[in-house]
Amino acid sequence: MTIRIGQGYDVHAIADGLPMWLGGIQIPSDKGFVAHSDGDVAIHALCDALLGAAALGDIGLHFPDNSSEWKGADSKRLLARVIKMLSADGWKVGNADITIALQAPKLRPHIDAMRSVLAPILGVNVDAVSVKATTTERLGFVGRGEGCEVWAVVTILKD
């Protein structure tokens, strides 16, 4: 069996009046992410981790932010497409570990829902998907409420 590890990172600015999508669910908030698609920064980092592990480039290569096809797109569609690409090459997901840095709102009440949405798209049990949230103690652009950053690490497997 071949095992690979991938790491992904993404950042989006926050602005008033936009929806906040994270981990495939909409988080109740009066602010959301500035983006070409729905701005789900967690799924974008996850896509980059998966694509990187399979040496298939990055999210910008496959889903360019100047393409009308992806304007306002549900990021779960992007993730499903990435999984299909990996599957075509014989890869399956082992696990995913996602860390979200966001000052507000608090994400703890939403983490189990994120895991439940992501697991079936990834083709794994919920216990193979970890989502963690942290603040930056009001430091930097995240701490000032200007943006969100996410790191994702995955393992992929091939027999």
C-alpha positions as CSV (number, residue, x, y, z in Angstrom):
1,M,0.0,0.0,0.0
2,T,1.2,3.5,-0.9
3,I,0.5,6.3,1.6
4,R,0.9,10.0,0.9
5,I,0.4,13.1,3.0
6,G,-0.9,16.4,1.7
7,Q,-1.0,19.8,3.3
8,G,-3.3,22.7,2.3
9,Y,-3.7,26.3,3.4
10,D,-6.1,29.0,2.4
11,V,-7.2,32.5,3.5
12,H,-10.2,34.6,2.8
13,A,-11.1,38.1,3.8
14,I,-14.2,38.7,5.8
15,A,-16.8,41.4,4.9
16,D,-20.3,42.4,6.1
17,G,-23.4,41.0,4.5
18,L,-21.9,37.9,3.0
19,P,-22.8,34.3,4.0
20,M,-20.2,32.4,6.0
21,W,-19.7,28.9,4.7
22,L,-17.2,26.7,6.5
23,G,-16.7,22.9,6.3
24,G,-19.7,22.6,4.0
25,I,-22.2,24.3,6.3
26,Q,-23.5,27.9,6.7
27,I,-22.5,29.4,10.0
28,P,-24.9,32.0,11.4
29,S,-23.1,35.3,11.1
30,D,-23.7,38.8,9.8
31,K,-20.3,38.5,8.1
32,G,-18.9,36.1,5.5
33,F,-16.0,35.4,3.2
34,V,-15.0,37.4,0.1
35,A,-14.5,34.9,-2.7
36,H,-15.3,33.9,-6.2
37,S,-17.1,30.7,-5.1
38,D,-19.0,30.4,-1.8
39,G,-15.8,31.2,0.0
40,D,-15.6,28.0,2.1
41,V,-12.0,28.4,3.1
42,A,-12.0,25.1,5.0
43,I,-13.0,23.1,1.9
44,H,-10.5,25.1,-0.2
45,A,-7.7,24.2,2.1
46,L,-8.9,20.6,2.1
47,C,-9.0,20.5,-1.7
48,D,-5.4,21.8,-1.8
49,A,-4.2,19.2,0.7
50,L,-5.8,16.4,-1.4
51,L,-4.5,17.7,-4.7
52,G,-1.1,18.2,-3.2
53,A,-0.9,14.6,-1.8
54,A,-1.8,13.2,-5.3
55,A,0.6,15.7,-7.0
56,L,-2.3,17.1,-9.1
57,G,-1.6,20.8,-8.7
58,D,-3.7,23.1,-6.6
59,I,-7.2,24.4,-6.4
60,G,-6.5,27.4,-8.6
61,L,-5.3,25.2,-11.4
62,H,-8.6,23.1,-11.4
63,F,-11.1,25.8,-10.3
64,P,-9.7,29.2,-11.5
65,D,-11.2,32.3,-9.8
66,N,-11.8,33.9,-13.2
67,S,-14.0,31.1,-14.5
68,S,-17.7,31.8,-14.7
69,E,-18.3,28.0,-14.1
70,W,-17.1,28.4,-10.5
71,K,-18.7,31.9,-9.8
72,G,-20.7,31.4,-6.5
73,A,-20.1,27.6,-6.6
74,D,-20.9,25.4,-3.6
75,S,-17.4,24.3,-2.5
76,K,-18.8,20.9,-1.7
77,R,-19.0,20.5,-5.6
78,L,-15.3,21.3,-5.8
79,L,-14.4,18.8,-3.1
80,A,-16.5,16.1,-4.8
81,R,-14.7,16.8,-8.1
82,V,-11.3,16.5,-6.4
83,I,-12.3,13.2,-4.8
84,K,-13.3,12.0,-8.3
85,M,-9.9,13.0,-9.7
86,L,-8.1,11.1,-6.9
87,S,-10.3,8.1,-7.3
88,A,-9.6,8.0,-11.1
89,D,-5.9,7.6,-10.2
90,G,-6.7,4.9,-7.6
91,W,-6.4,7.0,-4.5
92,K,-8.8,7.0,-1.5
93,V,-8.8,9.2,1.5
94,G,-7.4,7.9,4.8
95,N,-8.1,10.8,7.0
96,A,-8.4,14.6,7.2
97,D,-7.3,17.0,9.9
98,I,-8.5,20.7,9.5
99,T,-7.6,23.6,11.7
100,I,-9.6,26.8,11.3
101,A,-8.3,30.1,12.7
102,L,-11.2,32.6,13.1
103,Q,-11.8,35.2,15.8
104,A,-15.6,35.2,15.7
105,P,-18.1,33.6,15.6
106,K,-17.3,30.7,17.9
107,L,-17.2,27.5,15.9
108,R,-17.4,24.7,18.6
109,P,-21.2,24.4,18.2
110,H,-20.8,23.7,14.4
111,I,-17.8,21.3,14.3
112,D,-19.8,18.0,14.5
113,A,-22.0,19.2,11.6
114,M,-18.9,20.0,9.5
115,R,-17.5,16.6,10.1
116,S,-20.8,14.9,9.2
117,V,-21.0,16.9,6.0
118,L,-17.4,16.3,4.9
119,A,-17.0,12.6,5.8
120,P,-19.4,11.2,3.1
121,I,-17.9,13.5,0.4
122,L,-14.4,12.2,1.4
123,G,-15.7,8.6,1.4
124,V,-14.7,8.0,5.0
125,N,-16.3,7.6,8.4
126,V,-16.8,10.6,10.5
127,D,-14.1,9.5,12.9
128,A,-11.6,10.0,10.1
129,V,-12.4,13.7,9.9
130,S,-11.0,16.1,12.5
131,V,-12.1,19.8,12.6
132,K,-10.5,22.1,15.1
133,A,-11.1,25.8,15.7
134,T,-8.9,28.4,17.3
135,T,-8.6,32.1,17.6
136,T,-5.4,34.1,17.3
137,E,-5.9,35.8,20.7
138,R,-6.8,39.0,18.7
139,L,-3.4,39.0,17.0
140,G,-2.9,39.7,13.3
141,F,-5.5,39.9,10.5
142,V,-7.5,37.0,12.0
143,G,-7.5,38.5,15.4
144,R,-8.7,41.8,14.1
145,G,-11.7,40.0,12.4
146,E,-10.4,40.8,8.9
147,G,-10.1,37.2,7.7
148,C,-9.9,33.5,8.3
149,E,-7.1,31.1,7.7
150,V,-7.3,27.3,7.5
151,W,-4.7,24.5,7.4
152,A,-5.6,21.0,6.3
153,V,-3.6,17.8,6.4
154,V,-4.7,14.6,4.7
155,T,-3.5,11.1,4.1
156,I,-4.4,9.3,0.9
157,L,-4.0,5.6,0.2
158,K,-3.5,3.4,-2.8
159,D,-3.4,-0.4,-2.9
